[in-house]
Amino acid sequence: MVYRSTLFSAGGTASPPIAATGSEGKTEQELAAELLAEIKGTERGILASEEKRLRVSGLVEVLEAMQQDKDQLADPRFYRNCEVVYVGQSQSSGSNAAGGQFRGRIGRMLFRLTNLFQHVLRESDKTIAVNMIQFKLFGILPGAVVLKGSVTAEDASSRASLGEKWNVTLGAGTVLAQFDSPRVVLLGGRLLNLVVGPSSDVRLDTTYNGEQIRISRGGRSRTPFVFRADGPALEACADAWRGYEALPSVTARGQGLRFFGAAFVLGLVAAQHELLFGSGPARVLFGMPAVLLALLGAGLLKSNGGIVVNMKTTEKGSSLS
């Protein structure tokens, strides 16, 4: 049994590309700027029309062709903070390849996204990946979900084997990212800081590194991801995960029981006010928060940390999208 999709999975269904018209004679920087202009206003791809997706795919292919024979993992620009600005997934009703259930239809109603990052960093003698969603729960409570894991390059033999299995061609920029369980925080960890859900892994094939952007594709799906290295990626919020990691955490079950306990106390207070004063507002002041805390507690007891879990029996290491 393995988990084949993560909070940032390489799953989803990509739209077939069309050739980018008017790209002849343009520099990489000009094409990258054109790509970012096409992406703007699409909610990181979720709101993109089919026509828009086709134009984006065409520009992606032109940029990839410009670096077709390049060793992407040897480029220092691969190792930096990046914001996820586009995912070429055609459907995001249940979940999204970047953000999992937090960016599905229901997730977007509950969690107003503020930032979405994927960093690839050299830390001491190893390479790590950090995926981080920053949001506001119900549009009010600031929170985040962080996935951190190791990154290793796939050798030619592994790429050939996986390529044959998935009927794709994997480039030399293909890596395996193996993530620990997600960390979920609310109010900077003061209200909630827990590690919940399964560990997971994913393969990504990086096909372009530029001054402003990085382009990677899902190992099996070939869904394109566009990452931007300026803007929010250069701000302090991009490194918030380091502060979250330094805080003590509790289990999801422990935090869920805490929320149930708080809900019980608030419920008693609401009931007491009703009995003593007959005050209807007590239902709002104490009853509604009690219901909310109880729902959060129930959710945590069953939570998988936003990871889209797709379990199936397979040979070890072969179930990554």
N, C-alpha and C positions, 0 to 999 in steps of 0.2 A: 504494500500500500504506500503510495507516495502522493504528495500534494503537487500538482502540476501547474498551478496558477497562483500568483502572488498579488499583493497590493499593487505592485507594478509588474504585471505579467507581460509576456510577449505574445499574448493571445489576441483575440479579436479577428475581424475579417477586413482585410485591406481592399480598397477600391482599385480596379485596374487603372494604370496610368495612361495618360495621353502625352504626346510630345509637346514640350513647352515651346510655343511659337514666339519668335522674336528674340530668342536667346543667343543667336549667333553673334559672336564678337564681344559678348559681355564678359566682364571679369567675374571671378568667384564672389568678390565682395558685392558687386552689383546684383548678381543672381540671388545671393543670400538676402540682401535687402528686399528684393522683389518677393522672395519666398515669405519673409516675415510680414510684408504688407498683405499678402494673400491670406495669411493665417489670422491676422488681426480681426477681432470681433467674432471669432468662431467658437469662443468658450473652449479653447484648446482642442478644437476639432469636433466637439459634440454638436454644435449648431451649424456646421459646414454643410452646404448643399452638395448634392452629388457632382454638380458642375464644378464647384469650388474644390472638392476633393480631387477631381481629375486634374485640375490645373496645378494644385499643390504637388500631386504625385509626379507630374511632368517635370516640374522644377527640381524636385528631389532627385529624379533620375539623371537630369543634366549635371547637377552638382556631383552626384556619385561617379558619373563617367569621367569627370575631371580628375578624380583621385583613384581611379580604378586599380592601379598597381601599387598604391601606397601602403606602407606598413602603418596602419592607424594606431596601433598600440605603442609604437615608438614615438609618436607625436606627443610632445609635452602638453598640448592643448586637450588631450583626452582626459587628463587628470586635473580636474577643476570643478568648482561648484557650477551647477547648471539648473535653470528653470525649465520645466516641461511646458512647451508652448503649443504643441500639436501632437495628436495621436490620430493616425489614419484609419481608425476603426469605424466601420459603417453603421454599426448599431451599438447604442449605449443605454438601452432601456433597463437592463438588469444590473450591469456593471460595466466598468471601463478598464481597458488594458493598463491605463495609468490611473490608479486610485481605487481600483476594485469596486466594492459595493458602495463606498462613499461617493462615487461619481455615477452611480446608477440613478434611475429616475427618482426612486424614493430617497436615496441617499442625498441627492441634490436638494430635496425639499427640507431635509433635517439639518444638513451640514452646508452652510454657505462657504464655499471655497475661497480662501484668501491667497494662498500660495501653494504651488506644487513643484517639488524639486527632485532632481536625481543628481547626486554628486558621485564622482569617481575620484578617489583621493589616494595618494601615497602616504601611508602612515607608518613611520619607522621602516621596517623591512617587509611590509606587506601592502597590498592594494585592497581597499575597501570600497563598497558601494553604500550610499546612504539615500534612501528614498523617504521623502517627508511630505506629508499633506498638512497644511495649516488651514484651519476652518473656524467658523463661529457656529456653535450649536444653537439651533433655532434663531440664528442671526444675532445672538447676544454673547454667549459664552465662548471665549477663545479657547481653542484646543489644537491638538496635533496628533498625528500618528506617524511613528518613525519605524522604518525597517533598516537595519544595518547588517551587513554581511561581507564575506570575503569574495574577492574576485580573482579568478584564475583564467589564463588564456587556454583555449582549446588547441591542441596540436593538430597537425595535418591529418593524422590517422583518425582521431576522434571526429574531426569535421567531416571527413569522407564517410565514416560510418553513419553519423547522424544525417548527413545529406542524403545518403541512399535510403535510409529509413523514412525520412520525411519528404523525399522527392524534391529537395531544394539544393541550392549551391551555397555553402557557408564560406564566407571569406576569412582571411587571416585575422580580421578584427573581431572574431567571435570569442566571447568570454562566457564563463559560467559564474553566475552570482548566486551564492548560497547564503540566504538570509536567516537570521535568528527570528524568534517570535516578535511580533510587533509590540512596540511600546505606545500606549495611549495616555495622553495627558490632557487635563483641563485646568484652566487658570494657571498656566505655567507649571503645573504639577502640584499646586497647593490644594486643589480640590480632588484631583485624580492623577495618579502616576502608577500605572501598572503594566506588566508584561502579560499579554494575553494572545491566545491563538497558536497555530502550528508554525513551525519553521517551514521554509519554502525555498525554492530555487527557480532560476530562469536563465535562459541563454539569450544574449543580445549580440548582434553582429553590427559593429560600427563601420559605416561605409564612407563617412565624411567628417573631417575636422577642419573648422575654419576659425577665423578671428572671432566671429560673433556666435556661430552655431556649431552644434554637433548633430549628425544624423545617424541614427541606429535603426536596425530592423529586428523584429521578432525572429528568433532562430527558426522556428517552424512556420509561423504564419506569414512572415515577411512584412508584417504591418510596420509602416514607417513611423518613427518617433523623431520629433524635432526638439532639440534642447538649445536654450539660449544662455550664453555665458555672461551677458551684461544685465543691467536692470536689477531686479530683485536678487539675482544670484550674487551680486556684489554687496548686498546690504546685510546688516546684522541678523535679520530674520533667517537668512539662509544657513546660519551656523547655530540656530537655536537648539538643534538636536544635541549638541555637546552639553549644554546646561541640563537638559532633561536626563541625560545619561548619568550625570553626577548626583542626581537625587535618589534616595531610597525608594524602591517600588514595592508594591504588594501584588498578590495574585488576583486574578479576576474574580475568583470565588470569594476571597476575603473582602474585596471592595464591594462586590455585589451584596454581601451580607451586611456590610456597613450601611449601604444605601437602604436596604430593607429595614434596618434598625432605625435609621433616621426617619424613614417614612412612617414607621409605627409610632414614634414619639410625636411627630407632627399630627398624625391622625388622632392620637389621644388628646392633644391640645385642642384641636378643632372640635372634637366631641365634647370636651369639657366646657369650652366657650359656648357651645350650642345649649348645653344643659343649664349652665349658670346664668347666661345672659340672653339666650335666644338670639344671638347676633348672627345674622346671615352672612356678613362679610367674613366671618371666621372661616367659612367654607373656602373662600377665595384665598385668604391670607395663609391658611395652614393646610386646607384640604387639597388644593391644586398642587402645591409643591410636594405634598405627600404622595399623590398619585404619580407625579413625574419621577420622584426618587424611586418609587416602587418599580416603575417601568424600566428605569435605568438599571436598577439592580437585577431585574429579570433578564434584561438584555446582556448584562455582563456575565451572568451565570451561564449563558449559552453562546457567548461571543466567540468569534474566530478572528477578531481584530481587524475586520474589514477585508480579510483575504478571501478571494473567491476560490473555494475549495472544490476540486474535482478529483475525487479519489478513484483510482482504478489499479488493478493488479498489472504490473509490468516488470520488465527487467530493470534492475537498479540503474538510475541515471538516465533513463531513456524517455522520461515522461515530461520533459520540459518543452513549453511552447516557444 
